[in-house]
């Protein structure tokens, strides 16, 4: 499991009903089921990742979350997770509205494109940066939306009656960051995990 998923898992109460959108190979859901007694459901668009989740024994459906979540009723999950997924969807506004419609609580993690290393590499190198948090070249990345922490906070304020209830900032390796990072997260955090309610 990725380090950022450990941070994300710490925000999910034991016994929760969890919907993981863009669940990948199901590692996070498997961890939550085994260590926190959660029940889970995954949604994944990639055929390869879908089969990997099925092989782990994770209940998963193959669907594109950019089309919404018509098969899930309002408030049918305690927690809906977008783990490193928001930046790879075409319709983030719709996806966020669906997260908060289907779940009582949403937890979203994403890389911060406002991190100082990204800014410096773009400014001095004139090319899309490659960092620990953003390890792929521009033509190989799954990221189609370049979101900063400030951008996400603004989206939440604009889009819904929901609000941010908890913030966790990440270092370049995906671990919880502390100290100075909390004072200027848009500049110093390589990524973030937000809980919304």
N, C-alpha and C positions, 0 to 999 in steps of 0.2 A: 504494500500500500504506500502511496506517496506521502511524504511528510505533511503536506497541506491537508490531506484527508484526515490525518490524526487530529489536527486543529479543528477541522470541520466536525468530526465525530464527537469531539468533546462538548459541542453545543447541542447534541441530540439526546434528549432524556431517554432513560431506559424504558423499554416496552413500547416505544413509539411505533406508529404505523408510518412507514417512510416510502415516499416515491422518489426515486433517483432518476432524474431526466438527463440523458446522455451518460448512462451508467457505465459505459465502456465494458470492460471484462467482468464487472460485478464485484470487484475487490472490496469496495466500500460497503456495499450491502451485505456481503458475506461477513465482513468484520462486525457490522452492527448486529447482525443476527446472532453471531456466535458470542460476542462479548457483552451486548446490552439487551439481549432478548427481544430485539425489534422484529417486527414483521415487515417485509419489504417487497417492493415491486420496482422493476427497472424498465426504462424505455430507452431504446438505442436504435439509431438509424443505420449504423455500419453493420453489414452482414457478418464480417469477421468478428467484431466485438460482440455482437448478439450471440453468435455460436460459442464464444469463449465464456460468456455469462451463463448460458444454458449448461455448458460443461461443468461449471462450478455449482450447479444446482440452484441458480437464482431464477425466480419467476421474472421473466422479461418479455416484453412485446417489442416488435420491430416497428417503429413509427418515426415520422419526422415531426419534432415538436414545433417547428415553424408553422405547421398547419393547425396548431392549437391542440387541445386535449379533450376532444369531444366525447371520448369513451370514459371519462372520469367525472363523477358528480362533484358538486360544490362541497368543500370541506370534508372530502372522503379520506384525507390523510392528515396525520398530526403534523408531519414535516415533509416539505417538498425540497429536494436538493438539486442545485445546479452547480456541480463541482467542475470547475474549469470548462464550462460549457457555454456560458453567456456570450463570450467573445467569438464563438464559432457559429452562431445562429444568424439568420438573415433578418428576423423580426424580433429584436430584443424586447420592444415594448409589449408586443402581444405575448411573448413567452413569459415575461414578468407578471403580466395581468393573469395569465393562466396559472402560474405558480401560486399566486395569492388567492385565486378562486378555489383551486383544488385543495390547498393546504391551509391549516390553521396558522402555520408558520413556514416561512421560506428561509433557506440558507443558501447563500450564493458565494462562490469563490471565483476569483479571476486574477490574471496577471495585471499589474499596474503599468500601463504604457507611459505614465508620468514619472517613473522612477529615474533618479539622477543619471544612472548608467545609460539608460535608453536615450535620454536627452543629450548627454555628452557625445555618445557614439554617433547619433544622427547629426548633431551640430558639427562635430569635428571631422567625421568620416564621410558625411554626406550620403550614407547608405542606411538601409533599414538595419537596426542593430540585432545582434545575436548575443544573448546573455544567458546566465544559468536559468533564469525564470522564463526566458523566451529563446529556447535552444535551436529553433529552426530558421533556415534562411527564408526570406520573404516568399519565395516561390514554392516552398515545401510546407509552410505553416498551415495549420487548420484554422488559425485566427483570421477572421474576416472583419471584425470590429475592433478598433483600437481604442480601448476604454481606459480612462484614468480613474483613480479613486474619487476625485471630485466630480467627474462625469457621472459615475454611478450614483453618488449621493444626490446629484441634481435630478437624475432620472427618477429616483424614488420620491423626491419631493414633488415632482411634476405629475407623475403617473397615478399615484393612488392615495387612498385613504390610509394605507399602511405606512409604517415608519420603521426606521432602523432601531432595533432594540439592543444589539450587541455588535461590536467591531473587534476583529482580530487582524493584526497586520503580520505579513510574512516577510522573511528575509529571502535572499536569492536562492537558497536551497529548499524553500518551502516550509521552513520551521517558523514557529512563533517568534516574532521580533519584539523587542522591548526597548526600554530606555528612550533615547532620542527619537527613534522612529515614530513613537506615539505623538510627538510634538509636531512633526511635519510629515505625516504619512504619505501625502501625494507626491512628495519629493523623495522620501527615504525608504518607503516600503516597496518591495519587489512584487508584492501581491497582497490580496486581502480576502478575508472571509467576513461576510455580513449576515447577521440574523435579522429577519424582518417579521413583524407581527402586526 
